[in-house]
């Protein structure tokens, strides 16, 4: 039974083609060699199965995955912030990048944001200090301020 299931999945994932259509102009039709067909019913399930091991690669953060959005969270004693937070996030972003490269995936640093969440008291004590982490050799942009 498992062999038949694998053959069905292989058949489903093989030989798919796609093209881009913009205002009636079509690109060249190309065979899909990686991933699953866009808009397919099984696509989201396959993606979740594919990235299921990502949390086990990350050591310093808590990982939340919802469809194709992933959130890494790091918490520490306020006396160690923001340096410890930056360090913890950076180490796991490095692991994420390695995992992505080995799985032929791309993490879009332009869509990646960082947020430093604190209470009012801690925000005043920390002043203007910000988190400094890099992804793909670019600093990750703050999401709507860091206080």
C-alpha positions as YAML, in Angstrom:
chain: A
units: angstrom
residues:
- id: 1
  name: UNK
  ca: [0.00, 0.00, 0.00]
- id: 2
  name: UNK
  ca: [2.83, 2.40, 0.88]
- id: 3
  name: UNK
  ca: [4.44, 1.77, -2.52]
- id: 4
  name: UNK
  ca: [1.20, 2.61, -4.32]
- id: 5
  name: UNK
  ca: [0.80, 5.78, -2.27]
- id: 6
  name: UNK
  ca: [4.37, 6.84, -3.13]
- id: 7
  name: UNK
  ca: [3.73, 6.17, -6.81]
- id: 8
  name: UNK
  ca: [0.57, 8.31, -6.70]
- id: 9
  name: UNK
  ca: [2.48, 11.15, -5.02]
- id: 10
  name: UNK
  ca: [5.35, 10.86, -7.50]
- id: 11
  name: UNK
  ca: [2.88, 10.98, -10.38]
- id: 12
  name: UNK
  ca: [1.14, 14.00, -8.81]
- id: 13
  name: UNK
  ca: [4.41, 15.90, -8.39]
- id: 14
  name: UNK
  ca: [6.00, 14.94, -11.73]
- id: 15
  name: UNK
  ca: [5.52, 16.55, -15.09]
- id: 16
  name: UNK
  ca: [3.73, 19.69, -13.93]
- id: 17
  name: UNK
  ca: [4.24, 22.78, -16.04]
- id: 18
  name: UNK
  ca: [3.54, 26.44, -15.44]
- id: 19
  name: UNK
  ca: [3.79, 29.83, -17.06]
- id: 20
  name: UNK
  ca: [3.17, 33.44, -16.15]
- id: 21
  name: UNK
  ca: [0.33, 35.43, -17.72]
- id: 22
  name: UNK
  ca: [0.40, 39.23, -17.39]
- id: 23
  name: UNK
  ca: [-2.19, 41.23, -19.30]
- id: 24
  name: UNK
  ca: [-2.56, 38.47, -21.88]
- id: 25
  name: UNK
  ca: [1.18, 38.03, -22.45]
- id: 26
  name: UNK
  ca: [2.45, 34.54, -21.65]
- id: 27
  name: UNK
  ca: [5.92, 33.48, -20.63]
- id: 28
  name: UNK
  ca: [7.49, 30.30, -21.91]
- id: 29
  name: UNK
  ca: [5.96, 27.14, -20.46]
- id: 30
  name: UNK
  ca: [8.43, 25.45, -18.13]
- id: 31
  name: UNK
  ca: [8.41, 22.19, -16.21]
- id: 32
  name: UNK
  ca: [8.34, 22.49, -12.42]
- id: 33
  name: UNK
  ca: [11.40, 20.72, -11.02]
- id: 34
  name: UNK
  ca: [11.03, 21.77, -7.37]
- id: 35
  name: UNK
  ca: [8.06, 22.29, -5.09]
- id: 36
  name: UNK
  ca: [4.41, 21.62, -5.78]
- id: 37
  name: UNK
  ca: [2.04, 23.13, -8.32]
- id: 38
  name: UNK
  ca: [0.82, 26.60, -7.29]
- id: 39
  name: UNK
  ca: [-2.80, 26.62, -6.21]
- id: 40
  name: UNK
  ca: [-2.92, 22.87, -5.67]
- id: 41
  name: UNK
  ca: [-5.06, 21.47, -2.89]
- id: 42
  name: UNK
  ca: [-2.24, 19.33, -1.52]
- id: 43
  name: UNK
  ca: [0.38, 22.12, -1.77]
- id: 44
  name: UNK
  ca: [-0.12, 23.56, 1.75]
- id: 45
  name: UNK
  ca: [-0.04, 20.07, 3.30]
- id: 46
  name: UNK
  ca: [3.18, 19.18, 1.45]
- id: 47
  name: UNK
  ca: [4.75, 22.47, 2.52]
- id: 48
  name: UNK
  ca: [3.92, 21.84, 6.19]
- id: 49
  name: UNK
  ca: [5.35, 18.33, 5.97]
- id: 50
  name: UNK
  ca: [8.45, 19.74, 4.26]
- id: 51
  name: UNK
  ca: [9.18, 22.35, 6.96]
- id: 52
  name: UNK
  ca: [8.09, 20.16, 9.87]
- id: 53
  name: UNK
  ca: [11.70, 19.64, 11.03]
- id: 54
  name: UNK
  ca: [12.57, 23.36, 11.15]
- id: 55
  name: UNK
  ca: [11.78, 23.84, 14.88]
- id: 56
  name: UNK
  ca: [14.15, 21.00, 15.77]
- id: 57
  name: UNK
  ca: [17.03, 22.86, 14.07]
- id: 58
  name: UNK
  ca: [16.53, 26.04, 16.10]
- id: 59
  name: UNK
  ca: [17.96, 25.99, 19.62]
- id: 60
  name: UNK
  ca: [17.52, 29.43, 21.18]
- id: 61
  name: UNK
  ca: [14.03, 30.45, 20.08]
- id: 62
  name: UNK
  ca: [10.46, 29.26, 20.23]
- id: 63
  name: UNK
  ca: [9.08, 28.66, 16.74]
- id: 64
  name: UNK
  ca: [5.50, 29.22, 15.61]
- id: 65
  name: UNK
  ca: [4.58, 28.15, 12.07]
- id: 66
  name: UNK
  ca: [1.33, 29.04, 10.37]
- id: 67
  name: UNK
  ca: [1.15, 28.06, 6.71]
- id: 68
  name: UNK
  ca: [4.14, 29.86, 5.15]
- id: 69
  name: UNK
  ca: [4.70, 32.36, 7.98]
- id: 70
  name: UNK
  ca: [7.21, 31.52, 10.70]
- id: 71
  name: UNK
  ca: [7.79, 33.47, 13.90]
- id: 72
  name: UNK
  ca: [10.85, 33.08, 16.10]
- id: 73
  name: UNK
  ca: [10.50, 34.33, 19.68]
- id: 74
  name: UNK
  ca: [13.21, 34.82, 22.26]
- id: 75
  name: UNK
  ca: [12.79, 35.77, 25.89]
- id: 76
  name: UNK
  ca: [15.36, 36.69, 28.51]
- id: 77
  name: UNK
  ca: [15.83, 38.50, 31.79]
- id: 78
  name: UNK
  ca: [15.50, 42.25, 31.26]
- id: 79
  name: UNK
  ca: [19.00, 42.83, 32.65]
- id: 80
  name: UNK
  ca: [20.43, 40.95, 29.67]
- id: 81
  name: UNK
  ca: [18.34, 42.69, 27.00]
- id: 82
  name: UNK
  ca: [18.78, 43.66, 24.22]
- id: 83
  name: UNK
  ca: [22.23, 42.06, 23.68]
- id: 84
  name: UNK
  ca: [21.09, 38.58, 24.76]
- id: 85
  name: UNK
  ca: [17.99, 38.82, 22.58]
- id: 86
  name: UNK
  ca: [20.04, 39.89, 19.56]
- id: 87
  name: UNK
  ca: [22.52, 37.07, 20.20]
- id: 88
  name: UNK
  ca: [19.83, 34.40, 20.63]
- id: 89
  name: UNK
  ca: [17.92, 35.50, 17.56]
- id: 90
  name: UNK
  ca: [21.08, 35.79, 15.48]
- id: 91
  name: UNK
  ca: [22.25, 32.28, 16.32]
- id: 92
  name: UNK
  ca: [18.89, 30.82, 15.29]
- id: 93
  name: UNK
  ca: [18.65, 33.00, 12.18]
- id: 94
  name: UNK
  ca: [22.04, 31.56, 11.19]
- id: 95
  name: UNK
  ca: [20.65, 28.05, 11.75]
- id: 96
  name: UNK
  ca: [17.51, 28.97, 9.77]
- id: 97
  name: UNK
  ca: [19.64, 30.19, 6.88]
- id: 98
  name: UNK
  ca: [21.68, 26.96, 6.87]
- id: 99
  name: UNK
  ca: [18.49, 24.88, 6.98]
- id: 100
  name: UNK
  ca: [16.98, 26.93, 4.16]
- id: 101
  name: UNK
  ca: [20.06, 26.59, 1.99]
- id: 102
  name: UNK
  ca: [20.27, 22.84, 2.49]
- id: 103
  name: UNK
  ca: [16.54, 22.51, 1.69]
- id: 104
  name: UNK
  ca: [16.81, 24.78, -1.38]
- id: 105
  name: UNK
  ca: [14.48, 27.35, 0.13]
- id: 106
  name: UNK
  ca: [14.77, 31.12, 0.12]
- id: 107
  name: UNK
  ca: [14.16, 33.36, 3.12]
- id: 108
  name: UNK
  ca: [13.20, 36.82, 1.92]
- id: 109
  name: UNK
  ca: [14.99, 39.28, 4.19]
- id: 110
  name: UNK
  ca: [12.83, 42.12, 2.82]
- id: 111
  name: UNK
  ca: [9.76, 40.41, 4.30]
- id: 112
  name: UNK
  ca: [11.50, 39.57, 7.57]
- id: 113
  name: UNK
  ca: [10.91, 41.97, 10.45]
- id: 114
  name: UNK
  ca: [12.04, 42.13, 14.05]
- id: 115
  name: UNK
  ca: [10.08, 43.43, 16.99]
- id: 116
  name: UNK
  ca: [11.36, 44.12, 20.50]
- id: 117
  name: UNK
  ca: [8.36, 43.81, 22.81]
- id: 118
  name: UNK
  ca: [8.67, 45.28, 26.30]
- id: 119
  name: UNK
  ca: [6.56, 46.91, 28.94]
- id: 120
  name: UNK
  ca: [6.62, 50.70, 29.43]
- id: 121
  name: UNK
  ca: [8.96, 50.45, 32.43]
- id: 122
  name: UNK
  ca: [11.55, 48.37, 30.60]
- id: 123
  name: UNK
  ca: [11.31, 50.45, 27.45]
- id: 124
  name: UNK
  ca: [12.27, 53.53, 29.47]
- id: 125
  name: UNK
  ca: [15.21, 51.73, 31.08]
- id: 126
  name: UNK
  ca: [16.51, 50.47, 27.74]
- id: 127
  name: UNK
  ca: [16.24, 53.85, 26.05]
- id: 128
  name: UNK
  ca: [17.09, 53.85, 22.36]
- id: 129
  name: UNK
  ca: [18.85, 50.48, 22.21]
- id: 130
  name: UNK
  ca: [17.76, 48.31, 19.32]
- id: 131
  name: UNK
  ca: [18.10, 44.72, 18.27]
- id: 132
  name: UNK
  ca: [20.80, 44.09, 15.68]
- id: 133
  name: UNK
  ca: [20.43, 40.86, 13.70]
- id: 134
  name: UNK
  ca: [21.31, 39.95, 10.13]
- id: 135
  name: UNK
  ca: [19.76, 37.65, 7.57]
- id: 136
  name: UNK
  ca: [21.40, 37.08, 4.17]
- id: 137
  name: UNK
  ca: [24.08, 39.62, 5.18]
- id: 138
  name: UNK
  ca: [21.47, 42.40, 5.62]
- id: 139
  name: UNK
  ca: [20.26, 43.88, 8.88]
- id: 140
  name: UNK
  ca: [16.67, 42.88, 9.65]
- id: 141
  name: UNK
  ca: [14.34, 45.87, 9.71]
- id: 142
  name: UNK
  ca: [12.36, 46.76, 12.83]
- id: 143
  name: UNK
  ca: [8.60, 46.28, 12.56]
- id: 144
  name: UNK
  ca: [6.88, 49.50, 13.54]
- id: 145
  name: UNK
  ca: [9.39, 50.59, 16.17]
- id: 146
  name: UNK
  ca: [10.91, 48.59, 18.96]
- id: 147
  name: UNK
  ca: [9.15, 49.72, 22.13]
...
